[in-house]
Amino acid sequence: MIAIYRMKYFVLTLAVSLIASSSYGQTTFKRNDIYLQAGGNGLLVSMNYERQLTEEPGFGLRLGLGFHPGEGYNLIVPVGVNYLFEIKNDKSFVEAGLGVTWTRTPVILLANSKGIEGNSFISFVPSVGYRQHTNRNMMWRINLTPIINKYSAFPWFGLSLGKRF
C-alpha cells in the first residue's frame, strides 16, 4: 500500500513539474497531452501524459499509469516513444510508436498463467494509428497495438481521449 502511495506521489510530482516547465514558450502547436486510454500500451485502462519534443509535430515521449484487477489492484506502467506524421494542416496525423509496458503481475489477457516466472512482467508494444486534434484542444486516437512478450504475441488495439495544452 505504501509503495502504491509513493508511486502515485512520484507520478503526480513528475506531471506537475513537466506541466510547469512546459508552460513557458508555448507555440500554437500544443506539445502536451493528457489522456485516458482503453487498451493500447496500458493493456486495459491507463492515464497517460505525452510531451512532443519539438515545436512541430514529430517525436514524442509518454508515461502512463494504470491498474488491472486481480488479487487486489496491480500496477501497470506503460512508457513509449512515438512520431507524428502530419496528414493535413496540424490536426490530423498518422502515429507510429514503440512502447514497453511493465506490470507487477501478469495480466490474464497477456499469457496463460502456466509457466510464468517471477512477479513482474514486461511486454513490447509497437503501435500504428490515427490521431486527430480538435479546435477545442482535445485529442482522440485509435491505434493497432500488438502485444509481444516471451509468452505470447497477439493483436490488440487502443482508443484514447484527452486534453491538449
C-alpha positions in Angstrom: 0.0 0.0 0.0 2.8 2.4 0.8 4.5 1.6 -2.5 1.4 2.5 -4.4 1.1 5.8 -2.5 4.8 6.6 -3.2 4.3 5.8 -6.9 1.2 8.0 -7.1 3.1 10.8 -5.4 6.0 10.4 -7.8 3.8 10.4 -10.9 1.9 13.5 -9.6 5.1 15.3 -8.9 6.5 14.4 -12.3 3.4 15.5 -14.1 3.2 18.9 -12.2 6.9 19.6 -12.9 6.6 18.8 -16.6 3.5 20.9 -17.0 5.0 23.8 -15.1 8.3 23.7 -17.1 6.4 23.4 -20.4 4.1 26.4 -19.9 6.9 28.8 -21.0 7.3 29.4 -24.7 4.2 27.5 -25.9 3.6 27.8 -29.6 0.4 27.4 -31.5 1.1 23.6 -31.7 0.2 22.3 -28.3 3.0 20.0 -27.2 1.4 18.3 -24.1 -1.4 15.8 -24.0 -3.0 14.1 -21.0 -5.4 11.3 -21.9 -7.3 8.2 -20.8 -6.5 5.2 -22.9 -8.6 2.0 -23.1 -6.4 -0.9 -24.3 -3.2 0.1 -26.1 0.1 0.2 -24.2 -1.8 0.4 -20.9 -3.2 -3.1 -21.6 -6.6 -2.4 -20.0 -7.1 1.2 -18.8 -4.4 3.8 -18.2 -3.9 7.6 -17.7 -1.1 9.0 -19.8 1.0 12.1 -20.2 2.7 12.8 -23.5 5.1 15.5 -24.5 6.1 16.4 -28.1 9.9 17.1 -28.1 9.8 19.8 -30.8 7.6 22.8 -31.6 6.3 21.0 -34.7 4.7 17.5 -34.8 7.4 14.9 -34.6 8.9 12.8 -31.8 7.1 12.5 -28.5 7.6 10.7 -25.2 4.9 9.4 -22.9 4.5 7.9 -19.5 1.3 6.3 -18.1 -0.1 4.7 -15.0 -2.8 2.0 -14.9 -4.2 -0.7 -12.8 -5.7 -4.1 -13.5 -7.9 -6.2 -11.3 -6.6 -9.5 -9.9 -5.5 -10.2 -6.4 -6.0 -6.6 -5.3 -5.2 -4.0 -7.9 -1.9 -4.4 -9.7 0.1 -1.6 -11.2 0.7 -1.1 -15.0 3.4 1.4 -16.2 3.4 2.0 -20.0 6.2 4.1 -21.4 6.9 4.9 -25.0 8.2 7.0 -27.9 6.1 8.0 -30.9 6.3 10.0 -34.1 3.5 12.1 -35.6 3.3 12.2 -39.4 1.2 15.2 -40.5 -1.6 14.3 -42.9 -3.1 17.7 -43.5 -2.8 21.0 -41.6 -1.8 20.5 -37.9 -4.9 18.5 -36.9 -4.7 15.0 -38.4 -1.8 12.6 -38.0 -0.6 9.1 -38.7 1.1 8.0 -35.5 3.8 5.3 -35.2 5.4 4.3 -31.9 7.2 1.8 -29.8 6.4 1.2 -26.1 7.3 -1.0 -23.2 4.8 -1.9 -20.6 5.7 -3.2 -17.1 3.2 -4.8 -14.8 3.7 -6.1 -11.4 1.9 -9.4 -12.1 0.8 -10.9 -15.4 -2.5 -9.7 -16.8 -4.7 -12.7 -17.7 -5.0 -11.3 -21.3 -1.3 -11.5 -21.9 -0.5 -15.1 -21.2 -1.6 -18.4 -19.9 -0.7 -18.3 -16.2 1.2 -21.6 -16.5 5.0 -21.2 -16.8 5.2 -17.5 -15.9 8.3 -16.8 -13.8 8.7 -14.0 -11.2 6.3 -11.3 -10.1 6.9 -8.7 -12.8 6.0 -8.8 -16.5 7.3 -6.8 -19.5 5.7 -6.5 -22.9 6.8 -4.7 -26.0 4.1 -2.8 -27.7 4.7 -1.3 -31.2 1.8 0.9 -32.5 0.4 2.5 -35.6 -2.8 4.5 -35.8 -4.6 7.7 -36.5 -4.7 10.8 -34.3 -7.0 13.8 -34.5 -6.6 17.2 -32.7 -9.7 19.3 -32.4 -10.2 23.1 -32.4 -11.1 22.9 -28.7 -7.7 21.5 -27.7 -9.0 17.9 -27.4 -7.4 14.9 -28.9 -8.6 11.4 -29.8 -6.8 8.5 -31.4 -7.2 4.9 -32.3 -4.2 2.5 -32.6 -3.3 -1.0 -33.5 -1.0 -2.1 -30.7 0.1 -5.7 -30.8 1.3 -7.1 -27.5 4.6 -9.0 -27.7 6.3 -10.8 -24.8 8.2 -14.0 -24.2 4.9 -15.9 -23.6 2.8 -14.7 -26.4 2.2 -12.3 -29.3 -1.3 -11.2 -30.3 -3.1 -8.2 -31.9 -4.5 -5.5 -29.6 -5.9 -2.0 -30.1 -6.1 1.2 -28.1 -8.6 4.1 -28.0 -7.6 7.4 -26.4 -9.4 10.6 -25.5 -7.8 13.6 -23.8 -6.9 17.2 -23.5 -4.1 19.2 -25.2 -2.2 22.0 -23.5 
